Amino acid sequence: MDILIFILRYTPFWAIPMMLICGQFGYIFWLKSIRSAAYVMFLGILFCMLLVIFYYWVGGPEKIGPFFQHYLQ
């Protein structure tokens, strides 16, 4: 539980670099016509983007911890 809250509190610090990495690889796979791998990378971008949007919607690092602790108990 504590590790999940830790990961959620610092979402932008891992999700934004992950979006950039997945974007780079997705583009390379798309150019090489490896569509299935490109779709997986683009799905990773979408997932990280949704997590970052949710992070800011909830209210940042101070509010995301109590938000999930309330709903996971």
C-alpha positions as CSV (number, residue, x, y, z in Angstrom):
1,M,0.0,0.0,0.0
2,D,2.8,2.4,0.9
3,I,4.7,1.7,-2.3
4,L,1.5,2.4,-4.4
5,I,1.0,5.7,-2.6
6,F,4.6,6.6,-3.2
7,I,4.4,5.8,-6.9
8,L,1.2,7.8,-7.3
9,R,2.6,10.8,-5.4
10,Y,5.4,11.1,-7.9
11,T,3.5,10.3,-11.0
12,P,4.8,13.2,-13.2
13,F,8.4,12.2,-12.4
14,W,8.1,8.8,-14.0
15,A,5.1,9.2,-16.4
16,I,6.4,12.1,-18.4
17,P,9.7,10.5,-19.2
18,M,7.9,7.3,-20.0
19,M,5.7,9.1,-22.5
20,L,8.7,10.5,-24.2
21,I,10.4,7.1,-24.4
22,C,7.3,5.3,-25.6
23,G,6.7,8.1,-28.2
24,Q,10.2,7.6,-29.5
25,F,10.0,3.9,-29.8
26,G,6.4,4.0,-31.1
27,Y,7.5,6.3,-33.9
28,I,10.5,4.1,-34.7
29,F,8.3,0.9,-34.8
30,W,5.7,2.7,-36.9
31,L,8.4,3.7,-39.5
32,K,9.7,0.1,-39.5
33,S,6.2,-1.2,-40.1
34,I,6.0,-3.1,-36.8
35,R,2.5,-1.9,-36.1
36,S,1.7,-4.2,-33.1
37,A,4.7,-2.9,-31.2
38,A,3.9,0.7,-32.2
39,Y,0.3,0.3,-30.9
40,V,1.6,-1.0,-27.5
41,M,3.9,2.0,-27.2
42,F,1.1,4.4,-28.2
43,L,-1.1,2.7,-25.6
44,G,1.6,3.3,-23.0
45,I,1.6,7.0,-23.9
46,L,-2.2,7.1,-23.5
47,F,-2.0,5.4,-20.1
48,C,0.7,7.7,-18.8
49,M,-1.2,10.8,-20.1
50,L,-4.4,9.7,-18.4
51,L,-2.5,9.2,-15.1
52,V,-0.9,12.7,-15.3
53,I,-4.3,14.2,-16.1
54,F,-5.8,12.4,-13.2
55,Y,-2.9,13.4,-10.9
56,Y,-3.6,17.1,-11.6
57,W,-7.4,16.7,-11.4
58,V,-7.2,15.1,-7.9
59,G,-4.9,18.0,-6.7
60,G,-1.3,16.9,-6.8
61,P,0.9,15.0,-4.4
62,E,-0.8,16.2,-1.2
63,K,-4.2,15.0,-2.2
64,I,-3.6,11.9,-4.3
65,G,-2.4,9.9,-1.3
66,P,-5.5,10.4,0.9
67,F,-7.7,10.0,-2.2
68,F,-6.5,6.5,-2.9
69,Q,-6.3,5.6,0.8
70,H,-9.9,6.4,1.1
71,Y,-11.0,4.3,-1.8
72,L,-8.6,1.4,-1.3
73,Q,-9.7,0.7,2.3
